[in-house]
Amino acid sequence: MNTKDFFEKIEKTFNIDEKDLANLLDIDLKNYQKYKNGTLDTVIEKKLFAVFSLDKYPDNFKDMPKSLTIDISNKKFKNPLSIYTELLRVFKKKDDVYILTKFKVKNKISSFFDLFINNEKESVLKEMNNYNPSFLIECKENRIIVTISKDRLNVDIINTYKDTFVHGGYRYKKANKIEIK
């Protein structure tokens, strides 16, 4: 697979255009386009492999990455609340965006201990302290979970079309549709 095929598949899979992907990777758009068309650049390659957790380019489309993780800087954004709208706008395009409720999946034993030994209120407060908002973007091609923490953006492609699902150790439920302007 050549770099152009790889990038076109990434852009299509994650519902992102080359300008926004270059911006997220903190790369100049012209350098990104040159690299996409085959000009080697080890700095861009290192960033790309780190973001998509790759050691090398996949040999075929089946092995394409299904998630990306990007460290984000609050300095790039006007205020803390604009982080959400600006990052979601990157992936949204014309698709529907939903807020997801998210709870850590626990096995039966830990649920029992939380209920009878630990204070239920304490358990909920502990969950809320570690809460990072998650959003579901329903695209034509697939569904994307976007989770934004204080300094990190996680984007995962999921294969289920149910309103309630488990992914990455959390149970998600589709909640309200939101409008991003």
N, C-alpha and C positions, 0 to 999 in steps of 0.2 A: 504494500500500500504506500503510495507516495504522500508527501505532506499536503498537497492540495486536496486529495480525497479525504485525508484524515480531518483537515479543518472544515471542509464542507459538511462532513458527517457530524462533527462536533457542533457546528453552528445549527444544523437542522435538529439534532437530538435535544440540545439544550435550549432551543428556541431563541437563539441569540445571534445578532449580526456581528460582522467582523469589527466594526467600530467599537461596539460595547465590549466584545471579548478582549480586544487590544487594550481598552481602558481598564478593564478588570485585572488584566495581567500586568498593568502598568508599563505598557510598551507603546512606543510611537506607532501610529497607524501605518505609516509608510514602511517602517521596518517590519511590521507584522505582515503586510501584504507581500513584501519581498521574500520573507521567510516562507510564507504560505505557497508562493510560487517556486520555491526550490532553492533560494539562496541560504546557505548554511549560516547559522548564528548560534553559537554555543550558549550565550546568555539567555536568549529566548527559549532555546531547547531545555535548559535547566529549569527555568520558571514553569514551562509547560509541563514537563514531567513531574515536577513537584505538585502542581495544582491538580493534575489528574492521577497522581500516584502511579506513575508508569516508570519502567526501567528502559523501555524502548518503544518504538511505534508498534502498534498491533499489526499482526500479519493479515488479519481479515476483519470484516465488519462485526463478526460475532464477538470478538474480543475487545470491542470499543469500551472505553470507560463509561460507567453509569453514575459517577459522582464526581464532584469537584469541590475543593476546599481552597478558599482564598483568604489570606489575612487582609483585613481591611483597616484602614487608618481613618480615625474620626476627623482628621485634619482636612480630608477631601470633601467633607460635607458641611453644609451651612449650619445645621444644628443637629442634635442627636435624633430628633424625630424624622428629619429628612432622610436619614440613612435608609429607613424602611421603604419609603416611597421611591427613592432614587434607585435602590437596588432591585426592587420588584419591577419597576418600569423597564429595566434591562431585559428581563425574561418574559414579561407579560405580552407584549405586542397587542393583539386583538382578542386575547383569550380571557376566560373567566378566572378570577382569583378569589380564593376562599381562605378565611382564617381557620386554622386547625386547632382543636383541643388536643392536648398531648399529655399522656400519663405514662410513667415508667411501668413496664410490665413486670410484675412480681410473681414469683412462684407461690404456691399455696402456703408454704411454711412461713415465708417472710410476711405474707398478708396476714396470717394468723397472729404473728408476733406484733405486727403493727396495730392490729385490732385490740388484742387483749393485754399486751405488755406495754407498748408505747402509747403515748397519748395520741389519739387520732388527729387532734388539732396540730400537734407538733409535727406529725408526718406530713400534713398538708402544707404547713409553713415551710418545712424543709424542701418540699417539691417546688414551692413558689420561689424560694431563694435561688434555685438553680434553673428557673424558667427562662427559656429563650423562645421568642415567638416563632411559630412555624406557619407557613402559608402553602396552599396547594394551588398550582397553576394547571388548569386543564387545557392542554394543547390538542391540536388535531392529531399529532403523532403519538403523544404519550402524556403522562402526568408527571409533574415536577414538584418536589417538596423543596421549599427554600426555607432554611433556618438561619436566622441572623442572631449572632451573639454579640457581645461587647466588641470583640476584635476579630471575628471570624465569620465568613459566609460559607455555609454548606449547602450544596445543591445536589439532590439525588433524583434519579429517574426511577419511577416505580412501575410495576407491571399490573397492578390491580386497579379495577374500576369500581370497587366497593366504596361506600361512604365511610365505613369504619374498617381500619386495617392496622396490621402490626408491621413496623419497619424499624430496624436498628435498635431493638430493645424497648421501643415505645409503642403504645397504642394510640393511634390518631383517629379523630373523628372530624369529618367535614362540618364546619359550623356555618357562619354567615358569609355571604358573598360580599366582597368589598369593591368599591370603585376607586381606581387610581387615576388621578388626573394629571 
